[in-house]
């Protein structure tokens, strides 16, 4: 004798009987599984402007810390010009390309095309945010180099000392 729900009759009942209750649509739950806790909030992005300025000050402080360092206006101007060119040409081109990357339209009106387009546009938005952070960092670094050059041109020893001190404290 077999117990109820087993044997050939049990198999027949499972196949022909009502199926298990499904979780509500879009719940993300698997039947019988507990829901995962929500992810922790993302930390705020760093302030790339402050990071760029701080790095320029730290580089200046490290370079000028020993007594043998001398300010070279031509070399400083060359570095400043190089960074200006980078911001004007390289970053401008990359930012223009990043703008295109978040304006992709789906090739069709079905789930695959629309999901692909959403993922591609999210990627483009992430790239734009990255490019903005890189631009902020570089621009801030450049502004700090300009301050250093101006302080040396004006023979402003107090400003030079303050820039060195800030770089050491960071």
Z-matrix of the N, CA and C atoms (Angstrom, degrees):
N
C 1 1.444
C 2 1.520 1 108.23
N 3 1.301 2 115.73 1 140.91
C 4 1.460 3 120.75 2 -179.92
C 5 1.511 4 109.52 3 -106.69
N 6 1.307 5 114.75 4 154.11
C 7 1.463 6 118.57 5 179.35
C 8 1.529 7 109.05 6 -79.03
N 9 1.339 8 118.00 7 161.89
C 10 1.460 9 120.52 8 -178.32
C 11 1.542 10 110.64 9 -62.95
N 12 1.330 11 117.17 10 139.40
C 13 1.455 12 122.33 11 177.98
C 14 1.503 13 113.21 12 85.63
N 15 1.355 14 118.12 13 4.79
C 16 1.458 15 119.86 14 178.91
C 17 1.516 16 108.94 15 -121.54
N 18 1.307 17 114.17 16 172.97
C 19 1.454 18 118.78 17 179.93
C 20 1.511 19 111.50 18 76.38
N 21 1.320 20 116.76 19 -169.30
C 22 1.462 21 120.64 20 -178.59
C 23 1.520 22 112.85 21 -58.63
N 24 1.318 23 117.26 22 -37.06
C 25 1.470 24 119.21 23 -179.55
C 26 1.531 25 110.25 24 -67.71
N 27 1.323 26 119.00 25 -37.01
C 28 1.463 27 122.26 26 178.45
C 29 1.521 28 111.90 27 -64.98
N 30 1.338 29 115.45 28 -40.72
C 31 1.458 30 119.62 29 177.27
C 32 1.520 31 108.99 30 -64.71
N 33 1.318 32 116.95 31 -44.86
C 34 1.465 33 120.67 32 179.45
C 35 1.530 34 110.38 33 -59.64
N 36 1.322 35 117.80 34 -43.50
C 37 1.468 36 121.42 35 179.88
C 38 1.531 37 111.75 36 -63.96
N 39 1.348 38 116.91 37 -38.58
C 40 1.467 39 119.54 38 179.39
C 41 1.520 40 111.63 39 -66.43
N 42 1.332 41 115.73 40 -40.15
C 43 1.463 42 119.50 41 -178.15
C 44 1.521 43 110.75 42 -71.18
N 45 1.289 44 118.13 43 -42.37
C 46 1.470 45 122.28 44 -173.25
C 47 1.521 46 113.98 45 -96.42
N 48 1.310 47 117.09 46 -9.23
C 49 1.462 48 120.02 47 -179.16
C 50 1.515 49 111.83 48 -83.03
N 51 1.326 50 117.21 49 175.97
C 52 1.471 51 119.62 50 178.52
C 53 1.531 52 109.87 51 -66.37
N 54 1.307 53 116.14 52 144.42
C 55 1.463 54 121.35 53 179.67
C 56 1.515 55 110.92 54 -75.55
N 57 1.313 56 115.75 55 170.78
C 58 1.465 57 118.60 56 178.24
C 59 1.531 58 110.07 57 -66.60
N 60 1.307 59 114.86 58 153.58
C 61 1.469 60 119.81 59 179.31
C 62 1.526 61 109.29 60 -68.72
N 63 1.293 62 115.85 61 131.03
C 64 1.465 63 121.21 62 179.09
C 65 1.523 64 109.64 63 -86.34
N 66 1.317 65 117.38 64 150.97
C 67 1.468 66 119.38 65 175.34
C 68 1.530 67 109.93 66 -66.31
N 69 1.316 68 117.20 67 160.79
C 70 1.463 69 119.39 68 179.33
C 71 1.534 70 110.87 69 -57.93
N 72 1.323 71 116.96 70 146.68
C 73 1.467 72 118.97 71 179.72
C 74 1.531 73 111.63 72 -58.02
N 75 1.309 74 115.77 73 143.73
C 76 1.468 75 123.91 74 177.71
C 77 1.525 76 113.70 75 62.64
N 78 1.333 77 117.41 76 17.08
C 79 1.456 78 119.21 77 179.48
C 80 1.523 79 111.45 78 -79.79
N 81 1.341 80 116.35 79 -21.70
C 82 1.446 81 119.64 80 -178.70
C 83 1.515 82 112.98 81 76.24
N 84 1.328 83 115.94 82 6.32
C 85 1.457 84 119.82 83 -177.60
C 86 1.520 85 111.44 84 -98.10
N 87 1.293 86 116.19 85 143.42
C 88 1.450 87 122.58 86 171.12
C 89 1.519 88 104.57 87 -97.46
N 90 1.328 89 115.41 88 137.29
C 91 1.448 90 118.79 89 -177.14
C 92 1.518 91 110.92 90 -52.64
N 93 1.302 92 115.62 91 128.36
C 94 1.452 93 121.68 92 178.77
C 95 1.514 94 114.50 93 87.12
N 96 1.318 95 118.33 94 -7.31
C 97 1.463 96 121.02 95 -179.73
C 98 1.524 97 110.04 96 -97.15
N 99 1.302 98 116.10 97 149.36
C 100 1.463 99 120.84 98 177.23
C 101 1.530 100 108.95 99 -84.53
N 102 1.310 101 116.28 100 146.60
C 103 1.462 102 121.19 101 178.80
C 104 1.527 103 109.75 102 -69.75
N 105 1.312 104 116.02 103 141.09
C 106 1.462 105 120.82 104 177.31
C 107 1.521 106 109.42 105 -75.58
N 108 1.313 107 117.11 106 148.11
C 109 1.464 108 118.42 107 176.97
C 110 1.530 109 109.54 108 -67.03
N 111 1.310 110 116.88 109 153.70
C 112 1.468 111 118.48 110 179.22
C 113 1.529 112 110.10 111 -64.02
N 114 1.329 113 116.65 112 150.48
C 115 1.461 114 118.68 113 -179.92
C 116 1.525 115 110.57 114 -66.58
N 117 1.321 116 116.93 115 152.65
C 118 1.468 117 118.83 116 178.79
C 119 1.529 118 109.48 117 -66.28
N 120 1.318 119 117.44 118 154.17
C 121 1.466 120 119.35 119 179.47
C 122 1.524 121 110.76 120 -63.79
N 123 1.314 122 115.21 121 146.00
C 124 1.465 123 120.33 122 178.89
C 125 1.519 124 109.52 123 -70.96
N 126 1.340 125 116.27 124 142.56
C 127 1.466 126 117.64 125 176.00
C 128 1.532 127 109.36 126 -68.18
N 129 1.314 128 117.16 127 153.28
C 130 1.465 129 118.70 128 178.92
C 131 1.528 130 109.97 129 -65.03
N 132 1.323 131 116.49 130 149.21
C 133 1.468 132 117.95 131 179.13
C 134 1.518 133 110.32 132 -66.14
N 135 1.319 134 116.82 133 153.68
C 136 1.466 135 119.37 134 179.13
C 137 1.528 136 110.98 135 -68.15
N 138 1.314 137 115.52 136 158.16
C 139 1.460 138 120.82 137 175.64
C 140 1.521 139 106.85 138 -86.95
N 141 1.322 140 115.79 139 98.90
C 142 1.464 141 120.22 140 -174.98
C 143 1.522 142 112.36 141 -67.34
N 144 1.324 143 117.45 142 -28.26
C 145 1.458 144 120.19 143 176.18
C 146 1.519 145 110.99 144 -62.65
N 147 1.325 146 116.19 145 -46.38
C 148 1.469 147 119.79 146 178.09
C 149 1.528 148 111.11 147 -65.21
N 150 1.332 149 116.22 148 -38.81
C 151 1.463 150 119.38 149 179.07
C 152 1.531 151 111.13 150 -63.05
N 153 1.332 152 117.47 151 -43.06
C 154 1.465 153 120.93 152 -179.86
C 155 1.515 154 111.87 153 -64.52
N 156 1.322 155 115.76 154 -44.61
C 157 1.467 156 119.79 155 179.22
C 158 1.520 157 110.56 156 -64.70
N 159 1.310 158 116.47 157 -43.85
C 160 1.463 159 120.48 158 179.76
C 161 1.522 160 111.90 159 -62.60
N 162 1.343 161 116.55 160 -38.51
C 163 1.456 162 119.48 161 179.67
C 164 1.522 163 110.96 162 -68.09
N 165 1.323 164 117.51 163 -40.70
C 166 1.469 165 120.14 164 178.44
C 167 1.527 166 110.39 165 -62.56
N 168 1.331 167 116.93 166 -41.56
C 169 1.460 168 120.49 167 179.16
C 170 1.529 169 110.90 168 -66.48
N 171 1.330 170 116.24 169 -39.76
C 172 1.464 171 119.76 170 179.10
C 173 1.532 172 110.26 171 -66.79
N 174 1.338 173 116.70 172 -40.72
C 175 1.465 174 119.94 173 177.74
C 176 1.527 175 110.54 174 -62.65
N 177 1.322 176 116.63 175 -43.04
C 178 1.459 177 121.43 176 179.11
C 179 1.526 178 110.45 177 -63.65
N 180 1.332 179 116.33 178 -45.58
C 181 1.464 180 119.99 179 -179.61
C 182 1.529 181 110.96 180 -61.81
N 183 1.339 182 116.65 181 -41.40
C 184 1.461 183 119.88 182 -179.72
C 185 1.532 184 111.02 183 -67.54
N 186 1.332 185 116.86 184 -40.67
C 187 1.465 186 120.43 185 -178.11
C 188 1.525 187 112.16 186 -68.94
N 189 1.324 188 115.72 187 -35.72
C 190 1.464 189 118.75 188 -174.60
C 191 1.519 190 113.35 189 -100.58
N 192 1.329 191 117.64 190 8.16
C 193 1.464 192 120.60 191 -176.07
C 194 1.528 193 112.76 192 -67.97
N 195 1.328 194 116.99 193 -38.30
C 196 1.462 195 116.79 194 179.40
C 197 1.527 196 109.07 195 -85.24
N 198 1.256 197 118.32 196 156.00
C 199 1.458 198 122.39 197 -172.99
C 200 1.512 199 115.17 198 -70.01
N 201 1.336 200 119.70 199 -12.77
C 202 1.449 201 121.44 200 -174.79
C 203 1.524 202 114.75 201 -87.71
N 204 1.318 203 118.02 202 -1.96
C 205 1.463 204 120.95 203 -176.93
C 206 1.519 205 110.29 204 -78.94
N 207 1.341 206 116.62 205 137.04
C 208 1.459 207 121.06 206 175.67
C 209 1.515 208 108.95 207 -126.02
N 210 1.314 209 114.87 208 140.91
C 211 1.460 210 120.68 209 178.00
C 212 1.527 211 109.15 210 -70.84
N 213 1.336 212 116.46 211 130.45
C 214 1.458 213 122.80 212 178.89
C 215 1.527 214 107.81 213 -116.11
N 216 1.361 215 117.64 214 99.99
C 217 1.461 216 120.06 215 -176.00
C 218 1.526 217 113.21 216 -58.84
N 219 1.314 218 118.62 217 -36.85
C 220 1.469 219 120.96 218 -179.33
C 221 1.531 220 110.71 219 -66.72
N 222 1.316 221 116.29 220 -42.35
C 223 1.464 222 119.77 221 178.66
C 224 1.527 223 110.56 222 -66.03
N 225 1.348 224 116.80 223 -41.25
C 226 1.459 225 120.28 224 178.82
C 227 1.526 226 110.05 225 -63.59
N 228 1.328 227 116.95 226 -42.72
C 229 1.465 228 120.38 227 178.93
C 230 1.528 229 111.10 228 -62.72
N 231 1.335 230 117.07 229 -37.43
C 232 1.463 231 120.48 230 178.92
C 233 1.532 232 111.06 231 -65.00
N 234 1.328 233 117.21 232 -41.97
C 235 1.464 234 120.78 233 178.45
C 236 1.526 235 109.71 234 -65.44
N 237 1.325 236 117.16 235 -44.69
C 238 1.463 237 121.25 236 179.26
C 239 1.524 238 110.10 237 -60.97
N 240 1.325 239 117.78 238 -45.42
C 241 1.467 240 121.77 239 179.77
C 242 1.521 241 110.75 240 -61.52
N 243 1.321 242 116.79 241 -41.87
C 244 1.461 243 121.13 242 179.39
C 245 1.532 244 111.05 243 -61.74
N 246 1.325 245 117.36 244 -43.85
C 247 1.461 246 120.71 245 179.42
C 248 1.526 247 111.09 246 -68.66
N 249 1.333 248 117.33 247 -38.04
C 250 1.472 249 120.16 248 176.81
C 251 1.528 250 110.29 249 -61.96
N 252 1.332 251 116.57 250 -44.51
C 253 1.469 252 120.31 251 178.28
C 254 1.528 253 111.09 252 -61.66
N 255 1.320 254 116.15 253 -40.48
C 256 1.463 255 121.12 254 178.70
C 257 1.527 256 110.65 255 -60.98
N 258 1.341 257 116.85 256 -45.69
C 259 1.463 258 120.34 257 179.24
C 260 1.526 259 111.47 258 -65.13
N 261 1.323 260 116.34 259 -40.79
C 262 1.464 261 120.42 260 -175.89
C 263 1.522 262 113.23 261 -74.78
N 264 1.326 263 118.62 262 -36.27
C 265 1.461 264 118.95 263 -175.63
C 266 1.527 265 111.97 264 -105.41
N 267 1.327 266 117.14 265 -60.15
C 268 1.459 267 120.09 266 -174.43
C 269 1.526 268 112.57 267 -64.40
N 270 1.321 269 116.33 268 -49.55
C 271 1.463 270 118.86 269 -178.54
C 272 1.523 271 111.39 270 -68.55
N 273 1.311 272 117.47 271 -38.08
C 274 1.468 273 119.90 272 179.27
C 275 1.529 274 110.02 273 -60.95
N 276 1.335 275 116.69 274 -45.44
C 277 1.467 276 120.85 275 179.46
C 278 1.532 277 110.39 276 -63.00
N 279 1.312 278 117.34 277 -46.80
C 280 1.468 279 121.15 278 -178.68
C 281 1.525 280 111.10 279 -63.95
N 282 1.311 281 117.85 280 -38.55
C 283 1.467 282 120.54 281 179.28
C 284 1.526 283 110.59 282 -68.43
N 285 1.320 284 117.05 283 -36.93
C 286 1.468 285 120.68 284 177.79
C 287 1.530 286 109.35 285 -64.54
N 288 1.336 287 116.52 286 -43.41
C 289 1.464 288 120.31 287 177.75
C 290 1.528 289 111.29 288 -65.27
N 291 1.311 290 117.53 289 -36.38
C 292 1.468 291 120.89 290 178.06
C 293 1.527 292 110.59 291 -65.31
N 294 1.326 293 117.28 292 -35.17
C 295 1.473 294 119.90 293 177.59
C 296 1.524 295 111.08 294 -61.20
N 297 1.316 296 116.76 295 -38.41
C 298 1.467 297 121.21 296 179.93
C 299 1.529 298 110.32 297 -67.28
N 300 1.320 299 116.90 298 -34.65
C 301 1.460 300 121.08 299 -174.89
C 302 1.524 301 114.40 300 -68.68
N 303 1.301 302 119.23 301 -12.76
C 304 1.471 303 118.26 302 176.91
C 305 1.532 304 111.38 303 -114.79
N 306 1.323 305 115.94 304 23.08
C 307 1.469 306 120.90 305 176.18
C 308 1.527 307 110.54 306 -124.18
N 309 1.322 308 117.38 307 27.26
C 310 1.459 309 122.06 308 -178.20
C 311 1.526 310 108.78 309 -73.94
N 312 1.314 311 115.93 310 136.85
C 313 1.459 312 122.49 311 178.12
C 314 1.531 313 108.78 312 -106.15
N 315 1.336 314 117.24 313 144.94
C 316 1.468 315 118.31 314 -179.78
C 317 1.532 316 110.81 315 -68.37
N 318 1.342 317 116.63 316 141.13
C 319 1.454 318 119.14 317 178.63
C 320 1.527 319 112.68 318 -71.23
N 321 1.296 320 117.60 319 -21.25
C 322 1.457 321 122.11 320 178.89
C 323 1.512 322 109.74 321 -143.84
N 324 1.312 323 114.85 322 174.96
C 325 1.468 324 119.35 323 179.89
C 326 1.520 325 109.72 324 -110.84
N 327 1.334 326 114.30 325 60.97
C 328 1.449 327 119.55 326 174.46
C 329 1.526 328 107.47 327 -134.46
N 330 1.291 329 116.58 328 168.60
C 331 1.460 330 122.49 329 -171.63
C 332 1.526 331 112.21 330 -55.72
N 333 1.325 332 118.60 331 -45.88
C 334 1.464 333 121.16 332 -177.08
C 335 1.516 334 112.39 333 -60.46
N 336 1.329 335 116.99 334 -47.80
C 337 1.469 336 120.58 335 -179.18
C 338 1.522 337 111.27 336 -65.07
N 339 1.315 338 116.46 337 -41.60
C 340 1.464 339 119.90 338 -177.60
C 341 1.523 340 111.62 339 -69.63
N 342 1.317 341 117.51 340 -38.31
C 343 1.469 342 119.77 341 178.03
C 344 1.526 343 110.78 342 -69.93
N 345 1.333 344 116.46 343 -39.82
C 346 1.460 345 119.66 344 176.71
C 347 1.524 346 110.17 345 -60.29
N 348 1.322 347 115.83 346 -44.74
C 349 1.462 348 120.70 347 -178.81
C 350 1.532 349 110.79 348 -63.57
N 351 1.320 350 116.94 349 -41.93
C 352 1.468 351 120.03 350 178.11
C 353 1.527 352 110.43 351 -61.49
N 354 1.339 353 117.21 352 -43.57
C 355 1.468 354 120.50 353 179.46
C 356 1.531 355 110.40 354 -65.73
N 357 1.320 356 116.88 355 -42.11
C 358 1.470 357 119.96 356 -179.96
C 359 1.527 358 110.89 357 -64.71
N 360 1.318 359 117.77 358 -42.37
C 361 1.466 360 120.71 359 179.26
C 362 1.518 361 111.49 360 -67.38
N 363 1.333 362 117.70 361 -36.23
C 364 1.470 363 120.05 362 175.07
C 365 1.522 364 110.19 363 -63.92
N 366 1.321 365 117.00 364 -40.09
C 367 1.458 366 120.71 365 176.88
C 368 1.527 367 110.46 366 -62.72
N 369 1.330 368 116.59 367 -42.58
C 370 1.461 369 120.80 368 177.43
C 371 1.518 370 111.92 369 -61.24
N 372 1.320 371 116.60 370 -40.60
C 373 1.469 372 120.38 371 178.27
C 374 1.531 373 111.04 372 -64.91
N 375 1.323 374 116.56 373 -39.89
C 376 1.464 375 120.16 374 177.16
C 377 1.523 376 110.74 375 -63.80
N 378 1.321 377 116.41 376 -40.19
C 379 1.466 378 120.39 377 178.83
C 380 1.524 379 110.42 378 -65.70
N 381 1.336 380 116.26 379 -39.56
C 382 1.470 381 119.59 380 176.69
C 383 1.525 382 110.75 381 -60.40
N 384 1.323 383 116.79 382 -44.64
C 385 1.468 384 120.42 383 179.56
C 386 1.529 385 110.30 384 -62.47
N 387 1.329 386 116.95 385 -41.60
C 388 1.458 387 120.62 386 176.89
C 389 1.527 388 110.68 387 -60.90
N 390 1.321 389 116.84 388 -46.78
C 391 1.466 390 120.93 389 -178.66
C 392 1.527 391 110.74 390 -62.74
N 393 1.326 392 117.32 391 -39.38
C 394 1.466 393 119.95 392 178.52
C 395 1.526 394 110.67 393 -63.71
N 396 1.332 395 117.07 394 -42.83
C 397 1.460 396 120.63 395 177.49
C 398 1.517 397 112.17 396 -62.67
N 399 1.335 398 116.76 397 -42.37
C 400 1.465 399 120.61 398 178.90
C 401 1.530 400 110.59 399 -65.52
N 402 1.319 401 116.52 400 -39.32
C 403 1.468 402 120.15 401 178.52
C 404 1.530 403 109.94 402 -66.03
N 405 1.333 404 117.47 403 -45.16
C 406 1.474 405 121.27 404 178.91
C 407 1.529 406 110.61 405 -58.46
N 408 1.329 407 116.50 406 -44.56
C 409 1.466 408 121.52 407 -179.49
C 410 1.527 409 110.21 408 -61.22
N 411 1.328 410 116.03 409 -51.12
C 412 1.464 411 120.55 410 -176.78
C 413 1.517 412 111.52 411 -65.37
N 414 1.318 413 116.88 412 -41.96
C 415 1.465 414 120.77 413 179.81
C 416 1.529 415 111.03 414 -64.24
N 417 1.314 416 117.44 415 -40.61
C 418 1.459 417 121.18 416 178.62
C 419 1.529 418 111.01 417 -67.44
N 420 1.321 419 116.61 418 -40.08
C 421 1.462 420 121.36 419 176.37
C 422 1.526 421 109.02 420 -59.71
N 423 1.333 422 116.22 421 -45.41
C 424 1.461 423 122.33 422 179.75
C 425 1.529 424 111.23 423 -62.57
N 426 1.321 425 117.76 424 -44.21
C 427 1.470 426 120.84 425 178.54
C 428 1.525 427 111.31 426 -59.90
N 429 1.334 428 116.58 427 -39.72
C 430 1.463 429 120.19 428 179.33
C 431 1.528 430 111.00 429 -67.23
N 432 1.333 431 117.07 430 -39.68
C 433 1.470 432 119.32 431 175.67
C 434 1.530 433 110.77 432 -61.59
N 435 1.305 434 116.80 433 -38.11
C 436 1.469 435 120.11 434 177.53
C 437 1.532 436 110.77 435 -63.77
N 438 1.341 437 116.64 436 -39.84
C 439 1.469 438 120.12 437 177.24
C 440 1.528 439 110.76 438 -62.31
N 441 1.322 440 116.08 439 -41.95
C 442 1.467 441 120.11 440 179.20
C 443 1.523 442 109.89 441 -63.37
N 444 1.321 443 116.91 442 -46.27
C 445 1.474 444 120.71 443 179.62
C 446 1.529 445 110.36 444 -60.14
N 447 1.333 446 117.02 445 -44.38
C 448 1.470 447 121.04 446 179.73
C 449 1.522 448 111.11 447 -62.47
N 450 1.332 449 116.73 448 -42.19
C 451 1.468 450 120.00 449 179.40
C 452 1.530 451 110.28 450 -61.00
N 453 1.320 452 117.77 451 -42.47
C 454 1.468 453 120.53 452 178.76
C 455 1.524 454 111.49 453 -69.11
N 456 1.331 455 116.95 454 -39.29
C 457 1.463 456 119.21 455 179.91
C 458 1.523 457 111.18 456 -65.01
N 459 1.321 458 116.20 457 -35.18
C 460 1.469 459 120.98 458 -179.51
C 461 1.521 460 112.16 459 -88.50
N 462 1.324 461 116.70 460 3.42
C 463 1.463 462 121.16 461 -177.65
C 464 1.525 463 111.18 462 52.51
N 465 1.326 464 116.65 463 40.77
C 466 1.460 465 123.15 464 -177.21
C 467 1.530 466 109.08 465 -91.65
N 468 1.329 467 115.52 466 86.99
C 469 1.458 468 120.81 467 -175.78
C 470 1.532 469 111.86 468 -62.93
N 471 1.329 470 118.09 469 -34.20
C 472 1.466 471 120.35 470 179.74
C 473 1.531 472 110.24 471 -64.58
N 474 1.338 473 117.47 472 -41.90
C 475 1.468 474 120.43 473 178.41
C 476 1.524 475 111.02 474 -66.36
N 477 1.328 476 116.79 475 -39.92
C 478 1.463 477 120.99 476 179.00
C 479 1.528 478 109.93 477 -62.78
N 480 1.315 479 117.06 478 -45.81
C 481 1.456 480 121.14 479 178.78
C 482 1.526 481 111.20 480 -63.54
N 483 1.331 482 117.00 481 -39.11
C 484 1.474 483 120.69 482 179.56
C 485 1.532 484 110.17 483 -65.62
N 486 1.315 485 117.45 484 -41.39
C 487 1.463 486 120.14 485 177.88
C 488 1.525 487 111.26 486 -64.46
N 489 1.304 488 117.11 487 -40.04
C 490 1.462 489 120.33 488 177.69
C 491 1.533 490 110.51 489 -63.73
N 492 1.313 491 116.00 490 -43.11
C 493 1.465 492 121.25 491 -177.61
C 494 1.515 493 110.20 492 -65.98
N 495 1.331 494 118.07 493 -42.27
C 496 1.469 495 121.25 494 179.37
C 497 1.518 496 109.78 495 -61.53
N 498 1.321 497 116.46 496 -44.10
C 499 1.454 498 120.40 497 -179.99
C 500 1.513 499 112.89 498 -61.70
N 501 1.331 500 117.46 499 -34.40
C 502 1.459 501 120.97 500 -179.73
C 503 1.518 502 111.04 501 -75.23
N 504 1.329 503 116.90 502 -29.93
C 505 1.467 504 119.99 503 -176.39
C 506 1.511 505 111.58 504 -78.46
N 507 1.335 506 118.43 505 -23.70
C 508 1.473 507 120.85 506 -175.30
C 509 1.493 508 112.56 507 -77.15
